[in-house]
Amino acid sequence: MKRNIVTSFSYKEEKESMVEEFDRIARREGKGKSELLVQLIEEYVKVHSSGNPSFTIDQFQDPSFQAVPAYYSNQEKWINHYKNSNDRDRTNLRVKAMNIQKWFRMVDINP
């Protein structure tokens, strides 16, 4: 039988109203705070597991370096990145997205 692990967290006093609002929202939605916190942790790990999305200054000196949103970033980040890209970078993004789709299809066909 799987057991629950109990942990705690602390926060600054000025965040108390936000935490209370979190409690109210969780109750209104019929969800437990633990359930919601675990969901937030899972999403954070999914987005950041391959590294922090920030870049070091020396990476920008490499002409081949391209800063893009993390793979699991939300739609808004990707759209803003695309809108703010030049034509060459937009083309590269579209090509990379199509290649990723091809790779996934190949895996699905030949598991």
C-alpha positions in Angstrom: 0.0 0.0 0.0 1.3 3.4 -0.9 1.7 5.9 1.9 1.3 9.6 1.9 4.3 11.7 2.8 3.6 14.7 5.0 5.6 17.9 4.5 5.1 21.6 5.3 6.1 24.9 3.8 6.5 28.4 5.1 5.8 31.8 3.6 6.2 35.5 4.5 3.5 37.1 6.5 2.6 39.5 3.7 1.6 36.4 1.5 -1.0 35.3 4.1 -4.0 36.8 2.2 -2.8 35.0 -1.0 -2.6 31.7 0.8 -6.0 32.2 2.3 -7.4 32.9 -1.2 -5.7 29.7 -2.3 -7.6 27.8 0.5 -10.9 29.4 -0.6 -10.4 28.6 -4.2 -9.5 25.0 -3.4 -12.6 24.5 -1.3 -14.8 26.2 -3.9 -13.4 23.8 -6.6 -13.7 20.8 -4.3 -10.0 20.0 -4.4 -7.6 19.4 -1.6 -4.7 21.8 -1.1 -2.3 18.9 -1.3 -3.7 17.8 -4.6 -3.3 21.3 -6.1 0.2 21.7 -4.7 1.3 18.4 -6.1 -0.1 19.4 -9.5 1.8 22.7 -9.4 5.0 20.8 -8.4 4.5 18.4 -11.3 4.1 21.2 -13.8 7.1 23.0 -12.5 9.3 19.9 -12.7 8.0 19.2 -16.2 8.8 22.7 -17.4 12.2 23.1 -15.6 13.6 19.5 -15.5 15.9 20.0 -18.4 17.3 23.2 -16.8 16.3 26.6 -15.8 14.7 28.5 -18.6 17.1 31.4 -18.1 20.3 31.7 -20.1 23.8 32.7 -19.2 25.3 35.8 -20.8 28.1 33.8 -22.5 25.6 31.7 -24.4 24.4 34.8 -26.3 27.9 35.3 -27.6 27.7 32.0 -29.6 26.3 32.8 -33.0 24.5 29.5 -33.3 22.7 30.0 -29.9 19.0 30.6 -30.1 17.0 31.3 -27.0 13.5 29.8 -27.2 10.8 29.1 -24.6 11.1 25.8 -22.7 9.3 22.9 -24.6 6.5 22.8 -22.0 6.0 26.5 -21.8 2.4 27.7 -22.2 0.9 28.8 -25.5 1.2 32.5 -24.7 5.0 32.3 -24.3 5.4 30.5 -27.6 3.1 32.8 -29.5 4.9 35.9 -28.1 8.2 34.4 -29.0 7.1 33.6 -32.5 5.6 37.1 -33.0 8.8 38.7 -31.8 11.0 36.6 -34.1 12.4 37.6 -37.5 11.4 35.8 -40.7 14.4 33.5 -40.6 13.8 32.4 -37.0 10.1 31.9 -37.7 11.0 29.6 -40.6 13.5 27.7 -38.3 10.8 27.3 -35.7 8.2 26.0 -38.2 10.8 23.5 -39.6 11.8 22.3 -36.1 8.1 21.8 -35.2 7.5 19.8 -38.3 10.6 17.7 -37.7 9.4 16.9 -34.2 6.1 15.8 -35.5 7.8 13.5 -38.0 10.0 12.0 -35.3 6.9 11.3 -33.1 5.1 9.7 -36.1 8.1 7.5 -36.8 8.1 6.3 -33.2 4.3 5.7 -33.3 4.6 3.7 -36.5 7.8 1.8 -35.4 7.5 1.5 -31.6 
